[in-house]
Amino acid sequence: YAPEVYAKGAANFARLLEEGILIRDPTPRYYVYRLRMGAHTQTGLVCTASVAAYRAQRIRRHEFTRPEKENDRVRQIEALNAQTGPVLLAYRDDADLDARLAAVTGTAPEVDVEGGDGVRHSVWVVDDPGWCARVSERFEAMPVLYIADGHHRSAAAARVAESRAAADPGAGAEASYDYFLAVAFPAGQMRILDYNRVVRDLNGLRPEAFLARLADDFTVTPADAPVSPQRPGEFGLYLSGRWYRLSLDPARVPDDPVARLDVSLLTDRVLAPVLGIRDLRRDPRIDFVGGIRGLGELERRVDDGGMAAAFALRPTPMRDLMAVADAGKVMPPKSTWFEPKLADGLVSHVLD
């Protein structure tokens, strides 16, 4: 968070503009953005989203933010006078809109690059006024959009908009800072991977006693292979070199949109009451492993002796994320792991 870091970022951004590596659009336009990772493909729209809609809950959140991360993003935006990191948005599937975006991808992209992680980023520039107007109409007709990833970015953008409006109360019409950079994808195309947990100890319990405690709530079944949960209330447990399947009676899964999440069930029935881990953000006895690393990473973390047990979770479905946001609630920490990731700096939104 040193001032020199933000100054260097601003200098780099100015240089990229000066050298023509980043090109300013002469007229308003949209970008169609396709992500391809292995067999998975998703196609969305690069746009700027309204801060007013964000404040009015038409762009809905499902996570808390941390002040230090918000502050970092605010300082970065102010230093560059631009937003270079897009917010990942989701919208309920719209066949007409999806068809319009897909039709654009039948031509050669303006940008087509593969990152070091193997993700291919393809971007098409669309400047046809009629096409842009129709797409804008489709989005205006949507009652809500959902923040999938980028809660700190959107919160920081709202803070920048508020401070700039306060500094210039006579500005009148909407300014560029009243919008934030985003890429919106249909929810049905987005991919959430599992976000697994590993714990350093069993809270003083021996493995057999720990399994006995789990049997009070779950059906515990030994497994001959790694367990990838497939239904709500089901978990994989790797303990003492062996996998187990933990199954909760569906009748015991609550109706509340947060309490019924698998990440909540694990915390409420295992981590907190049995292992004494109640604060997932701060407790050093727990760590999190993104599903991109595979179940083999859970085995490695335990077999290497650093962790006592690992829990494999089912990926949180997009419908559950949207249900939490619609209820005005927030999900527990480390509930979702989206893949593939958007590229920062591929498209930017300058605040002038």
Protein Blocks (a to p, Z undefined) as FASTA:
>chain_A
ZZklmmmmmmmmmmmmmnomaccdfbdcdddddddehjbccddddddddfklmmnopacc
fbdcdfklmmmmmmmmmmnopafbdcdddddddfklmmmmmmmmmpccfbdcddfkopac
dddddfbfklmmmmmmmmmmpmbdcdfbhplmmmmmmmmmmmmmmmmmmnopacfklpcc
dddddfklpccdddddddfbenhpafklmmmmmmmmmccdddfbdcddfbehiacddeeh
iacdddddfklpcfbfklmpmklmmmmmmmmmmnopablmlmmkbccddfklojmlmmmm
mmnopambdcddddddfklmmmmmmnopacdehkbccdddddehkaccddZZ
